[in-house]
Amino acid sequence: MRVFENANFNFVESRKKGYIFSGTLLILSLIAFVVRGLEMGIDFKGGMEFVVESEQVLPATDVRDVLAGALGSAPEVKTYSDVSVDGGDALLIRTLDTGDISQIQGQIIGGIEAAYPEAAPRVVKTDIVGPRFAEDLKRGAIYAVFGSLLVIFIYILIRFEWRFGLGAVAALFHDVLITLGVFAMLQGLMPFSLQIDQAIIAAFLTIVGYSLNDTVVIFDRIREFTNLFKTEPYNKVVNRSVNTTLSRTVITSSTTLLVVATLFIFGGEVLRGFAFALIIGIFIGTYSSVFVATPVVVELHARVPAQKARSRKR
C-alpha cells in the first residue's frame, strides 16, 4: 500500500498512550469478568445432545428459533452428517437443560412438529455431557491456551532472546484477555450466541497464532536493523522497524479481516460466535504487535542493562 510506503510514525514515543489504552481495556475486561462473567456452553457446563432425523431438510437457524420458545432457552443447533443416519443428514441439537432426558426430547420433537407438520422428526441418537466430562474439557482448554503460550515463549527465546519472548507472551495474554472481556461485556446483548465452547477456544488459539505471526515479523526486522544500524539509538531502530513492516501488517490484517467478515455474515448462526472472536482478535492482535509486544522489548532493553551497570558499580 503506497500510503504506508514511506511511513515515519513515531510509535516508540507514543507507547505510553498505548499503555493507557491497553490498561483501560484490561480493567474493563476484568470488571466484566467479575460483574457479568462468561456464558459457558455445553462443552464446559454439561447438558444433552440429540441427533434428530426428519423427512425434510430443516434449516438449523430456524429450528434453533423454534426450540428457543419450546425449551425456554436457545439450544445449539447444527447440521449433522453421519453415515449411520438415513440419508446422511440430520440436526445435532445441544441444550444446557439438565432435567429428564425423555421430557426434553419430547419438547424438542413437539416443537419441531408444531413448526414443520410434514417433517416427521425422530430422535436417532442421544447423549449426555456430564459435569465431570465438562470439567475435563474446561481443564484441557486452559492447558491448551497456557501450553501454547509457554511453547511460544520458548520458541521466541531460541529464535531471538528472552526480552522478545516476554514481549510476545505479554501481547498474547493481552489479546486473549481483552477478547474474553468483550465476550463477557456483550453476552446477552448481541443477536447471536457468545457462549464459550470448543469452537471459541479454537478461535482463541487462532488469534494467538495470528498475533504471534505479526509480532515475529516486527521482531525479525528489529533484529535485522539492529545489526545494520549499530550506531543508531535503539528506540530509533525499533521505530524504523515498525514503520517498514507497517504496510505488510495493514495488508495482512485487511485481507484476513475481509475473509473473516464474510464468514461472519454468510457462515450462519453456528459460526457467528467463532467469526466474531476472530474479528476482535485481528484488531487487538494487530494493535498489540505494535503497541504492546514492541514497547515491552523497548522497556526491557532500556532497564535491564541499567540494572547490570548499577550492580557492577557496587
Sequence and secondary structure as in RCSB ss.txt:
>XXXX:A:sequence
MRVFENANFNFVESRKKGYIFSGTLLILSLIAFVVRGLEMGIDFKGGMEFVVESEQVLPATDVRDVLAGALGSAP
EVKTYSDVSVDGGDALLIRTLDTGDISQIQGQIIGGIEAAYPEAAPRVVKTDIVGPRFAEDLKRGAIYAVFGSLL
VIFIYILIRFEWRFGLGAVAALFHDVLITLGVFAMLQGLMPFSLQIDQAIIAAFLTIVGYSLNDTVVIFDRIREF
TNLFKTEPYNKVVNRSVNTTLSRTVITSSTTLLVVATLFIFGGEVLRGFAFALIIGIFIGTYSSVFVATPVVVEL
HARVPAQKARSRKR
>XXXX:A:secstr
 GGGTT    TTTTHHHHHHHHHHHHHHHHHHHHHT   B HHHH EEEEEEE SS   HHHHHHHHHHHHSS  
EEEEEE TTSTTSEEEEEEE   S HHHHHHHHHHHHHHH TTS  EEEEEEEE HHHHHHHHHHHHHHHHHHHH
HHHHHHHHHS HHHHHHHHHHHHHHHHHHHHHHHHHTTTSSS   B HHHHHHHHHHHHHHHHHHHHHHHHHHHH
HHH TTS HHHHHHHHHHHTHHHHHHHHHHHHHHHHHHHHHS HHHHHHHHHHHHHHHHHHHHIIIIIHHHHHHH
HHHHHHHHHHHHH 
